[in-house]
């Protein structure tokens, strides 16, 4: 099956000369007209650290596509859609626009892809509702597609008070409460606010953005390490280049989102969310994503998987480490490999690499543990023994943190 089976409806049909004239005006050549067209959509906007760098990533994806055009035979078409920052809007009337933004993102991606007959899709989301919005659109379209997560933010630091300490966005809430109670000065509060977010990337703990990125990687819809590679790490640009090769393979093999988004894939997503202590928002997003591919995901599924999944990650907001720390000990693939080895996730699901999840994880590094030792004396995060991920034999909690109350 040709990779340009959608775009050729416009580019190879003499009746659509008007469409072809418009495409020539964008700089396409006669050679480009027979190439597959790939939509490259980002949720870039200036007003949010989760999203402010996504336009640059989209540019890099397109540039990588151009550099390898003779090999991949692809033409990249960038476009944009909206985003809403929960961290900025929460506690205000603006928060009422947060969840609707997920479906607006899905609708707008579907609209551009369908109206312009693009053959494949690379999505570049960054903030909470961005990720499920992208996946819902990918499911509806069911054309070869891959998600490149914008990445997590690095740790902030405050130097006021008795010692230097690592902080993140969560600390700004705590600082205000401490200030109101008279435990810290306004200068100390402001220092936390000023330094909690050091630059680009999504909120650093296992909040909704990082949770959904991990869940989506566990489903096979993004490349290995996508969810845990920090936004500012050069490996994020390397991922953008790898995504170009991946979309070429997906187009050639005609591997579509519905081939990847199986019930087993959703079970993987729910399992890793419970194992790491992910956001409760994952429940409503995974249900919506399942609806997009006609796979009913029920509250009972979350309860059943939570019952059999140990909670093993000392990640904020319930723990002390950040997503960037997880990256330093092997990232999401190391966790998935560990869960797979203990029979907690499915390794036979298809992924955007064109290989199964088990095949992807085979070359990934292993986690290190100090068996039987309390977490307070473990080293970490770092290579070898580490205190971020606890062993299944010595979990933080014997079952998952998500509990469905009836």
C-alpha positions as CSV (number, residue, x, y, z in Angstrom):
1,X,0.0,0.0,0.0
2,X,1.5,3.4,-1.0
3,X,2.5,5.7,1.9
4,X,0.7,8.6,0.2
5,X,-2.7,6.9,-0.1
6,X,-4.5,10.0,1.4
7,X,-2.6,12.9,0.0
8,X,-2.5,11.4,-3.5
9,X,-6.2,12.0,-3.7
10,X,-5.3,15.6,-4.1
11,X,-1.8,15.6,-5.5
12,X,-2.3,13.0,-8.2
13,X,-5.8,13.8,-9.4
14,X,-6.0,16.2,-12.4
15,X,-9.4,17.3,-11.2
16,X,-7.8,18.9,-8.2
17,X,-5.5,21.3,-9.9
18,X,-6.6,24.1,-7.6
19,X,-5.4,22.2,-4.6
20,X,-2.1,21.4,-6.4
21,X,-1.6,25.1,-7.2
22,X,-2.0,26.0,-3.6
23,X,0.6,23.4,-2.6
24,X,3.1,24.5,-5.2
25,X,2.7,28.0,-3.7
26,X,3.9,26.6,-0.3
27,X,7.2,25.6,-2.0
28,X,6.4,22.0,-2.9
29,X,8.1,20.6,-6.0
30,X,6.9,18.1,-8.5
31,X,8.9,15.5,-6.7
32,X,7.2,16.5,-3.4
33,X,3.8,15.9,-4.9
34,X,4.3,12.2,-5.0
35,X,5.7,12.0,-1.5
36,X,3.6,11.2,1.6
37,X,2.5,14.3,3.6
38,X,2.9,14.2,7.4
39,X,1.1,16.7,9.6
40,X,3.4,18.0,12.4
41,X,1.2,19.5,15.1
42,X,2.3,21.2,18.3
43,X,0.5,22.9,21.1
44,X,3.0,25.7,21.1
45,X,2.3,29.0,22.8
46,X,4.5,31.4,24.7
47,X,2.5,31.6,28.0
48,X,3.3,28.3,29.6
49,X,6.7,26.6,30.3
50,X,5.1,23.2,29.4
51,X,4.4,24.5,25.8
52,X,6.8,27.4,25.1
53,X,9.4,25.2,23.4
54,X,7.1,23.0,21.4
55,X,7.3,25.1,18.3
56,X,11.1,24.6,18.3
57,X,10.6,20.9,18.5
58,X,8.1,21.0,15.6
59,X,10.7,23.0,13.6
60,X,13.3,20.4,14.3
61,X,11.0,17.5,13.3
62,X,10.3,19.2,10.0
63,X,14.0,20.1,9.4
64,X,15.0,16.4,10.1
65,X,12.4,15.3,7.6
66,X,13.8,17.7,5.0
67,X,17.4,16.5,5.7
68,X,16.5,12.9,5.1
69,X,13.9,13.5,2.4
70,X,15.6,11.2,-0.2
71,X,15.5,8.3,2.2
72,X,12.1,8.8,4.0
73,X,10.2,10.3,1.0
74,X,8.1,12.5,3.4
75,X,7.0,16.1,3.3
76,X,6.3,17.6,6.8
77,X,3.5,20.1,7.2
78,X,3.5,22.0,10.5
79,X,0.3,23.3,12.1
80,X,-0.7,24.4,15.5
81,X,-3.5,24.0,18.0
82,X,-4.3,25.5,21.4
83,X,-3.4,24.6,25.0
84,X,-4.6,25.6,28.5
85,X,-2.3,25.6,31.5
86,X,-4.0,24.2,34.6
87,X,-1.3,25.6,36.8
88,X,-2.0,29.1,35.6
89,X,-5.8,28.9,35.5
90,X,-6.6,26.7,38.6
91,X,-8.4,28.5,41.4
92,X,-10.0,30.9,38.9
93,X,-12.9,30.8,36.4
94,X,-10.3,30.1,33.7
95,X,-10.1,26.5,35.0
96,X,-13.5,25.8,33.4
97,X,-11.8,25.9,30.1
98,X,-9.2,23.2,30.9
99,X,-11.0,20.0,30.3
100,X,-12.9,21.3,27.2
101,X,-9.5,22.2,25.7
102,X,-8.8,18.4,25.4
103,X,-11.6,17.9,23.0
104,X,-10.9,21.2,21.2
105,X,-7.4,20.0,20.6
106,X,-8.7,16.6,19.3
107,X,-11.3,18.3,17.1
108,X,-8.8,20.8,15.6
109,X,-6.2,18.1,14.8
110,X,-8.8,15.9,13.2
111,X,-10.1,18.9,11.2
112,X,-6.7,19.9,9.7
113,X,-5.6,16.3,9.0
114,X,-8.9,15.4,7.3
115,X,-9.4,18.6,5.4
116,X,-5.8,18.5,4.0
117,X,-5.6,14.8,3.5
118,X,-2.4,14.2,5.3
119,X,-1.1,10.7,5.3
120,X,0.5,10.6,8.8
121,X,0.7,12.6,12.0
122,X,3.4,13.6,14.5
123,X,1.9,15.3,17.6
124,X,4.0,17.4,20.0
125,X,2.1,18.1,23.2
126,X,3.3,19.5,26.5
127,X,0.6,20.1,29.1
128,X,-2.0,18.1,30.9
129,X,-4.9,18.0,28.5
130,X,-2.7,18.1,25.4
131,X,-1.7,14.5,25.5
132,X,-5.1,12.8,25.7
133,X,-6.4,15.4,23.1
134,X,-3.7,14.2,20.7
135,X,-4.4,10.6,21.3
136,X,-8.1,11.0,20.8
137,X,-7.4,12.7,17.5
138,X,-5.0,10.0,16.4
139,X,-7.6,7.4,17.2
140,X,-10.4,9.1,15.3
141,X,-8.2,9.6,12.2
142,X,-6.6,6.1,12.4
143,X,-3.8,7.1,10.2
144,X,-0.1,6.3,11.0
145,X,0.8,8.5,13.9
146,X,3.3,9.0,16.8
147,X,3.4,11.3,19.8
148,X,6.6,13.2,20.8
149,X,6.1,14.4,24.4
150,X,7.5,17.9,25.0
151,X,9.3,16.6,28.2
152,X,9.4,17.4,31.9
153,X,10.9,20.5,33.5
154,X,14.1,20.3,35.6
155,X,14.2,20.8,39.3
156,X,14.1,24.3,40.8
157,X,16.3,25.4,43.7
158,X,15.9,27.8,46.6
159,X,18.8,29.1,48.7
160,X,16.9,31.0,51.3
161,X,16.4,29.4,54.7
162,X,18.7,27.0,56.5
163,X,19.9,25.1,53.4
164,X,19.7,24.8,49.6
165,X,16.9,22.5,48.6
166,X,15.3,21.2,45.4
167,X,11.8,22.5,44.7
168,X,9.1,22.3,42.1
169,X,5.7,23.8,41.3
170,X,4.0,22.0,44.2
171,X,6.3,23.9,46.6
172,X,4.6,27.2,45.7
173,X,1.3,25.9,47.3
174,X,3.1,24.9,50.4
175,X,5.1,28.1,50.6
176,X,1.9,30.2,50.6
177,X,0.4,28.1,53.5
178,X,3.7,28.4,55.4
179,X,3.6,32.2,54.9
180,X,0.0,32.5,56.1
181,X,0.9,30.5,59.2
182,X,3.9,32.7,59.8
183,X,6.4,29.9,59.3
184,X,8.4,31.7,56.6
185,X,8.8,35.3,55.5
186,X,7.4,36.8,52.4
187,X,10.9,37.0,51.0
188,X,11.3,33.2,51.4
189,X,7.8,32.6,49.9
190,X,8.7,34.8,46.9
191,X,12.0,33.0,46.5
192,X,10.2,29.7,46.1
193,X,7.7,31.2,43.6
194,X,10.6,32.8,41.6
195,X,12.7,29.6,41.4
196,X,10.2,26.7,41.4
197,X,10.1,26.5,37.6
198,X,13.6,27.0,36.0
199,X,12.6,26.8,32.4
200,X,10.8,24.8,29.7
201,X,9.0,21.6,30.4
202,X,5.9,20.2,32.1
203,X,5.5,20.3,35.9
204,X,8.2,18.1,37.3
205,X,6.4,15.6,39.5
206,X,4.1,12.8,38.5
207,X,1.2,15.3,37.9
208,X,-1.2,14.9,35.0
209,X,1.2,15.8,32.1
210,X,3.9,13.4,33.1
211,X,1.4,10.7,34.1
212,X,-0.3,10.8,30.7
213,X,3.0,10.8,28.9
214,X,4.1,7.7,30.9
215,X,0.7,6.0,30.2
216,X,0.9,6.7,26.5
217,X,4.5,5.4,26.3
218,X,3.3,2.2,28.1
219,X,0.6,1.9,25.4
220,X,3.2,2.0,22.7
221,X,2.1,5.3,21.1
222,X,5.4,7.1,21.7
223,X,9.1,6.1,21.5
224,X,10.9,4.6,24.4
225,X,12.1,7.3,26.9
226,X,9.7,9.9,25.4
227,X,7.9,10.4,28.7
228,X,10.9,10.7,31.0
229,X,13.4,12.6,28.9
230,X,13.5,16.2,30.2
231,X,12.5,19.0,27.8
232,X,16.0,20.7,28.0
233,X,17.9,17.5,27.4
234,X,19.6,17.1,24.0
235,X,18.1,13.7,23.8
236,X,14.7,15.3,23.3
237,X,15.9,16.7,19.9
238,X,17.3,13.2,19.1
239,X,13.8,11.9,19.8
240,X,12.4,14.3,17.3
241,X,14.7,12.9,14.6
242,X,13.9,9.3,15.6
243,X,10.2,10.2,15.3
244,X,10.8,10.9,11.6
245,X,12.2,7.5,11.0
246,X,9.4,5.9,13.1
247,X,6.6,7.6,11.1
248,X,8.2,6.4,7.9
249,X,8.1,2.8,9.2
250,X,4.5,3.2,10.3
251,X,3.5,4.5,6.9
252,X,5.3,1.8,5.0
253,X,3.8,-1.0,7.2
254,X,0.5,0.8,7.5
255,X,0.5,0.5,11.3
256,X,-2.3,2.6,12.6
257,X,-3.3,3.8,16.1
258,X,-6.1,1.2,16.4
259,X,-3.5,-1.5,15.8
260,X,-1.7,-0.2,18.9
261,X,-4.6,1.0,21.1
262,X,-5.8,-2.5,22.2
263,X,-7.3,-3.5,25.5
264,X,-3.9,-4.8,26.5
265,X,-2.4,-1.4,25.8
266,X,-4.9,0.3,28.1
267,X,-4.2,-2.2,30.8
268,X,-0.6,-1.4,30.5
269,X,-1.4,2.3,30.9
270,X,-3.5,1.7,34.0
271,X,-0.9,-0.6,35.5
272,X,2.0,1.8,35.2
273,X,-0.1,4.7,36.5
274,X,-0.8,2.7,39.6
275,X,2.7,1.5,40.0
276,X,4.2,5.0,39.8
277,X,1.4,6.9,41.7
278,X,0.1,8.9,38.7
279,X,-2.6,11.5,38.6
280,X,-6.2,10.7,39.2
281,X,-7.0,12.6,36.1
282,X,-5.7,9.6,34.2
283,X,-9.0,7.9,34.9
284,X,-11.1,10.3,32.9
285,X,-8.6,10.7,30.1
286,X,-8.0,6.9,29.6
287,X,-11.8,6.3,29.5
288,X,-12.2,9.0,26.8
289,X,-9.2,7.6,24.9
290,X,-10.9,4.2,25.0
291,X,-14.1,5.6,23.8
292,X,-12.3,7.0,20.7
293,X,-11.4,3.4,19.7
294,X,-14.6,1.7,20.8
295,X,-12.9,0.0,23.7
296,X,-15.0,0.4,26.9
297,X,-12.8,1.3,29.9
298,X,-14.7,1.1,33.1
299,X,-14.1,2.3,36.7
300,X,-14.0,-1.4,37.6
301,X,-10.9,-1.8,35.4
302,X,-9.0,0.7,37.4
303,X,-10.0,-0.9,40.7
304,X,-9.1,-4.4,39.6
305,X,-5.7,-3.4,38.2
306,X,-5.0,-1.2,41.2
307,X,-5.8,-4.2,43.5
308,X,-3.0,-6.3,41.9
309,X,-0.4,-3.6,41.2
310,X,2.1,-2.6,43.9
311,X,2.8,1.1,44.3
312,X,6.6,1.4,44.0
313,X,7.6,5.0,43.0
314,X,8.7,7.7,45.5
315,X,7.7,10.5,43.1
316,X,6.1,13.8,43.8
317,X,3.4,14.9,44.7
318,X,3.1,11.9,47.1
319,X,6.9,11.3,47.3
320,X,10.1,13.3,47.0
321,X,11.6,12.7,43.6
322,X,11.0,14.3,40.2
323,X,10.6,12.9,36.7
324,X,14.0,14.2,35.8
325,X,15.3,11.9,38.6
326,X,13.6,8.9,37.0
327,X,15.3,9.8,33.8
328,X,18.7,9.5,35.6
329,X,18.1,5.9,36.6
330,X,16.9,4.5,33.3
331,X,13.6,6.4,32.7
332,X,10.2,5.0,32.0
333,X,11.6,2.0,29.9
334,X,13.5,0.7,33.0
335,X,10.3,0.8,35.0
336,X,8.3,-0.9,32.2
337,X,11.0,-3.5,31.8
338,X,10.8,-4.3,35.5
339,X,7.0,-4.5,35.5
340,X,7.2,-6.8,32.4
341,X,9.7,-9.1,34.1
342,X,7.2,-9.5,36.9
343,X,4.3,-10.2,34.6
344,X,2.4,-7.0,35.4
345,X,2.2,-5.6,31.9
346,X,1.8,-7.0,28.4
347,X,4.9,-7.2,26.3
348,X,3.2,-8.4,23.1
349,X,1.5,-5.2,22.2
350,X,2.5,-3.4,19.0
351,X,4.2,0.0,19.3
352,X,5.2,3.0,17.1
353,X,8.6,1.5,16.5
354,X,7.0,-1.3,14.4
355,X,8.1,-3.7,17.1
356,X,6.5,-5.1,20.2
357,X,6.9,-3.4,23.6
358,X,9.0,-6.4,24.8
359,X,11.3,-6.0,21.8
360,X,11.7,-2.3,22.6
361,X,12.5,-3.0,26.2
362,X,15.0,-5.8,25.7
363,X,17.9,-3.5,25.2
364,X,17.0,-1.0,28.0
365,X,18.9,-0.9,31.3
366,X,17.7,-2.5,34.4
367,X,16.8,-0.9,37.7
368,X,19.0,-1.4,40.8
369,X,17.8,-2.2,44.3
370,X,19.1,-2.6,47.8
371,X,16.8,-5.4,48.8
372,X,15.3,-5.3,52.3
373,X,16.8,-2.0,53.2
374,X,14.5,0.9,54.3
375,X,14.2,3.6,51.7
376,X,15.7,6.1,54.2
377,X,19.1,4.5,53.8
378,X,19.0,3.8,50.1
379,X,21.1,5.8,47.7
380,X,19.6,7.7,44.9
381,X,18.6,8.8,42.5
382,X,21.5,7.6,40.4
383,X,23.0,4.5,38.7
384,X,22.9,1.3,40.6
385,X,21.1,1.2,43.9
386,X,18.5,3.9,44.0
387,X,15.7,4.9,46.3
388,X,13.2,6.3,43.7
389,X,11.7,3.0,42.5
390,X,11.1,0.4,45.3
391,X,11.2,-3.3,44.5
392,X,7.9,-5.2,44.2
393,X,9.0,-7.3,47.2
394,X,9.3,-4.1,49.3
395,X,6.8,-1.6,47.8
396,X,5.6,1.6,49.3
397,X,2.1,0.0,49.2
398,X,1.1,-3.5,48.4
399,X,-1.6,-2.3,46.0
400,X,-2.2,0.8,43.7
401,X,-3.1,4.2,45.0
402,X,-6.2,4.6,42.7
403,X,-9.2,3.5,44.6
404,X,-12.8,3.7,43.2
405,X,-15.3,4.5,45.9
406,X,-18.9,3.3,45.5
